[in-house]
């Protein structure tokens, strides 16, 4: 019993006996040793023997005091020990149950196997009824199935024993008894029942069925006049003891005699149809000492019977050489036939005799039908009416015929004529469609058929010559050869792919020749020259003008542009002359541009010259000579005082005007607050038009304002004024290159400036300065 103490660190308590009972399972060996000791001592010893930290447990006189942690440890150890013990107990119990069930199962299976082996109904019933198992055994299923079979065997044995005495001595028992016997035998076979009674019943049923089938086959043989069937089943009827007086047997014997007479009648018909009789073909082969292969060939000459007429069962070459051909009949290799009057009379006489006798055997009917067809074919062939021959042979395919030499010959001749017509048609189609493989194939067929088709061969040769001319012209890319080949193709309206290729190539050559001649005169541009030359190379074209064009393209750019410039001048093409001159300048700048530095221009004053005459701030003026300034300049930036052709007084006026121009520029750019900035810009541009000596000064002042300008709005206005100035008047020739190189290095703001400079340089200055409205829109 557990006792919980309030206000104590020991949350659980138990008596010595309870502690001993609950923990002894953790160590049974220790329990065995301590069994004889006093309970308290045992409890104390047992707790010490447990492999865990139980120092927190206190053992009193009558109670054991647990702390919570030690209590959980002891409970865990106890549960683990209980789990191990329960597994062992369960394993032992299950093993005992399994051994007991196995013993019971073996006993049941033994009883079932003995019952199956005995094949006895009583033992099977006992084994199935008394032996009860929770699930169905294989032996139980086998025993149940065997019991059903045994019951069925007993039933069938009883049924057969009742039937056999009724039909044992009867050759033709009543139909109801036969049906009962048949059903019993069928059921015996279904369960593989082979007792003596079952075998006797099966033998009796087989004998009855043979007699019934024999009578049936005799009736069929009489109906179909089948000699083979009649002979076979008359012999079987004799063995079965069927009397000759029976109607089926007597009728069969009468039909056999009629067939014998019919064969005699058919001998003449076969001879007239050039077909061998069986009793003639075999002795002929024997007398000639034929080999095995010869005998096979001889057998192939016998009449072939089929449900439908087959005209390809015998090799035709062998058929026309048959020794049984009528003496009045001649057949050629392609089926052409010649018939004498004697042969015609013999066939008509034999055909009349056979019709009068009324043949009933399949062979007789086929021979009579075949003879009738042969007579019709002879009439149609004699009239050369091959359409009728075709109709008759087509209609005959649905009939039962024997293949005769004349029927086969008519078919071969018809095939030959059809082949000739087909080859003729194919050749005509190939002729008009210019089909070389079709012509070659058709000519090969025509040669085998001995056809006169020279017209097709001439066309084939002309097409081959045209193809060869086209191939050579395309390969050589020669204009004359292409024109000649296309003329040949046009003569026969040849429309093959090669003609289109040659025509397209001819057009390209003609166009390229014209373009090359034109470009050699105009020398329009290297890109266009290269495009024309590459197109010519792509089609493998080769002409003397093309070589000249290639030579021009191998020149350096500078040499080629010089030639282009001469051509532009000769053609009086001013725009092109300007563009080429600009390109020459670009080439010049690419080579010598580094030597054109604005600060080194001779037209520009040095920083010292610019600052001369100033007592204060001289160093600052020198340092900021070519950089942005918000203050007006005190003197000109260019050598206006050094212009020799200008009088001294005018030089001073130019210098004074230059300082005013700078103030206007500052006012337009917003570096100084002046009224009417657009008017100020117009005055600058107007002054540049009126006084050419001030143009370089204006450009230098604009360069100054555009260099290191910290104010975006001022910079934007300065570029705007620079583009207006470039569009209004050009710089001097001495200053032009310096200004252009500065613009090239100026950065994004100078976009478009160089093109404006080139245009103004080559077209000259405007006559009127831009209006205020134009300046504002710029």
C-alpha positions, 0 to 999 in steps of 0.5 A: 500500500502506498502512503503519501506524506504532506510537506515531505520530499518523499512523495511515495511510501510503501511497506517492506513487504510491498516493496519486496514484492514489487521490486523482486521481479527486477532481480529474481536471482537476488530474490532467491538468495534473500528469500529466507531473510527477514523482510526488512533485511531482504528489502534493504538488500534487494534495493542495494542489488538493483543496478540504479542510483537509489540513494534517495530511498530510506528504509524505516522500521515498517515503511520504505520511503521513496522520492519521485525520481527513485520511484519512476526508476523502480517502476521502469525497471519493473515494467521492463522485467515484466515485458521480458517475462511475458514474451517468454510465457507467450512464446511457450504457450503458442508453441504448445498450441501449434504442436497440438494443432499440427498433430490434429492436422496430420491425423485428418490428412492421413484419414483423407488420403486413405479414403482417396486411395481406396476410391470408396464412396463409404470411406470418402463420406466418413472422411469428409463428415467426421474430420472437421478442421477450421479451414479447408485442406487440399485433401478435403477438396480432392476428396469432395471432387473424387466423391462426386466423380465416384457417384457419377461413375456409379450412375453411368455404370448403372445406365450402361448396364440397362442400355447394352442388353437392349442394343447388343444384338441389333446392328441398327437400333432405334434412334432414341436408344442411340441417343441415350448411348451417345450421351452416356459415352460422352459423359464417361469421356468427360470424367475419363471413366474407362471401365469395362462397361464404358469401353464396350459402350464406346465400341458399340457406339463407334460401330453404329456411327460408322454404319451411319456415316458409310450410308451417308457418304455413299449417298453423297458419292452418288449425288456428286458422282465421286468415284474415290468416295464411292470406292472407299465407302463401298469397301468399308460397307463390306467390312461392316457387313452392310448388305448389297441389297440396301438401297445406298449400296446398290445405288453406289455400285450403279453409279461406279459403273456409270462413271466408268462409262463416262471416262471412256467418253471423256478420253476423246474429249481430252485428246481433242483438248490436248490433255493426257489421260492418266493411263497414257501419261504414266506409260509414256514416262516409263517408256522414255526412261524419265528421271524423277524431275521428268516424271514431275514434269509429266505429272504437271501436264495432267489436267488440273482441277480447281474451283476457279480457273487458274491459268498460271499453275503450269509453266507455259513454255512446258505446256506448249511443248507437251507431247500430248498436243493435238497434231493439228494444233500449234502454239507459239511462245506468246500464245499465238495459235494455229488450228487445223480443220481436223483438230476443229472437227475432233473437238466438236465431235467429242464435245457433242458426244460428251454433252449427249452422255450428260457427264456428272463427275466434277472432272467431266463437267469441267472438261465439257465446260472447258471444251465449250470455252475453247470452241468460243475462243477459237471463233473469237481468235479467228475473227481477231476479236480480242475484246471478246476473248478478254470478256470470255476469259474474264467470265470464265474465272468464276467457272470450274474449268480445267486448264487446257493449252488453248485456254492458257495460250489465249490468256498468254496472248491477251497478256502480251497484248495488254503488256504491249498496250501498257508499255505503249501508254507508259512510254507516251506518258514518260515521253510527254513528262520527260521522265528519264527512268520511265523512258528507260524502263519502258524501252527495256520492256519494249525491247523484250516485247519486240516493239518499234519505239524509236521515237521514245529512244530519240526523246530519251537521248535528247533529254540526256543531252539536255541534262548534260548541257544543263549540268555542265552550264550550272557547274561552269556558271557560263552565260553562253552555256546556260543560254544554250542549255535553256534553249535546248530545254525550251525546244521540248518544253522541259520543266524539270528542277534543273531547268529552273535552277539553270534559269535562276542561275542565268538570271543571277549571272545577267543581273550580276554582270549588269551590277558589276559593270555599273559598280565599276563606273560608280564605285558607290560603296565598299559594302555594295561592292563586297555584296555584289562580289560575294554574290558572284563568288557564291554562285562560282561566277568568273568574269574579267569585270569580276576580277577587276572588282575583286582587285578594287576590294583588295585595295586599302580603304584610303586608296579605294576612297580616293578612287570613289571620290574621283568617280563621284566628281566625274559623276557630279554627285555632290552628296557623295563627294561630301560623304567621301571627303568626310570619310577621308577626313575620318581616316586622316584623323584616325592616323593623325588625330592625336596631333590636333589638340585644341590648346595647341592650335596656332589660332588660340592664345597661350594662357600667358598671352590671355592673362597679359595685362592683368595685375591681380588673379593672373594665375587663376586666369591662366589656369582657367583659360579653357575651362568654364567661367561665369565671369566675362573674359577681358580679351579675346581667346584667339589671336585677333590682334595678329590678323595681318589682313585686318587693320589695327583699328579693326583688330581692336574692334574685333577684340572688343566684340569678342568680349561682348560675345562672351557676355551674350553666351553667359547670358544665354547659358544662364551663367549671368542673369540677362534679359532676352537670352534668345536674342543674345544667342541670335546676336552671337550667330549673326555676328559670326555670319557678319564677321568671319574672323570672329567664328573661331573666337565664338567656337573657342568661347563655347568650348570654354563654357562646355569644359568642366561646366558644373551646372547641367542647365548651363551645359545643356544651353551651351551645347544647344548654342554650339549646334546652332553655330555649327549649323550656321557657319563653319570654322576656319580651315586652320581651326576646323580639324582642332575643333572636330577632334575636340568634338570627337573627345567631348562625350555624349553631349556632342552627338550629331555635332560632327555631322552638322560640322561636315555639312556646313563645311562642305555647303558653306555658311548660311546667309541668314542667322536662325530666327528666335523661334528656330533657336527656341525649337532647337 
